[in-house]
Amino acid sequence: MTILRFASFLLLAFLFGSCGDAPVDLSTISGMNRALEQNPSDTTARYARAKYYLKIGKADSALIDMQNLIKVDSSRVDYFLTLGDVYLVTNRTRYTKQALQKAVMLDKSNQEAHMKLAELFLYVEMRQDALNELNEVLRINKNNPKAYYLKGIIYKEGGDSALAISSFLTTTEQDPNYALAFEQLGLIYAAKHDPRCIDFYNNVLKINPTSSQTLYNIGYFYQTHGDLDKAVEVYKEISVKDPKFPNAPYNIGFILFEYQNKPAEALPYFLQAISINPNYAEAIYMSGLCNEKSGNQELAIKDYQEALQKNPNFELAIEGLKRLGEKP
């Protein structure tokens, strides 16, 4: 899966709505089943059951209900929108497209149908088709912030940062609380080594004060631009607010080791990162480097071996073992 497609998949998980995360309520299912046993032609109960099946991750059962509903009434846009969701969850994108296009045929002014088609096209990397659908959404409603946001994503992935910035800024004009757009603006400006990224990240934090990733982005910008004291200050703030965020102690350790040549002081931070995430191969490797630099070769070898267990293709760990006379 390409980077764009992976990002698009995560985006769709949010935009189409989460499925499979809700606990199964047997009383709810039983009540719906009883209603349909008493009146099999009750389309309201069947549609409610289909959506509930979709919510709890039983897409095959939802599909059966939706197919039965469409046999009864093939003129309802909401049926085809839900059918599109069902097909998407089961990764049948061709049928998702057909269902959503049918929804558009039934109601050309339906924003949700055009938006979901745009999201689908983004997922399958058909950027121009996605843009066409988003432009249709904006023709219907020029103030739709999500449409501008998705256009920004497409432009960014296509390498046009100027149009991406314009789209994300328009998103925030339409919705000043659209944190995702501010986050994207921060990432773009950070990639340009432009300190204005901090302002955009701070806007995210005003909307979502608990965003550890945004704070981390700020710290990382300081780190990569030589302001190590500020970077460490931010990472320590993250560790206090979110003790389960492993990258914060890792980066403190990295600064102490790489920039300040203090392996003994760096080691506890890498161990802290490992305690949070035992599969953090990079932290395990850095623990090995600290031990190696401090003359603890046996511990270093164990660390490098463990790092390779977590990531068998970890070249730096392989080099570390060779350097210490051990076979990978």
Helices and strands as residue ranges (DSSP letters): H 3-15, H 26-38, H 43-55, H 59-72, H 77-89, H 93-106, H 111-123, H 127-140, H 145-157, H 161-174, H 179-191, H 197-207, H 212-224, H 228-241, H 247-254, I 255-259, H 263-276, H 281-293, H 297-310, H 315-323
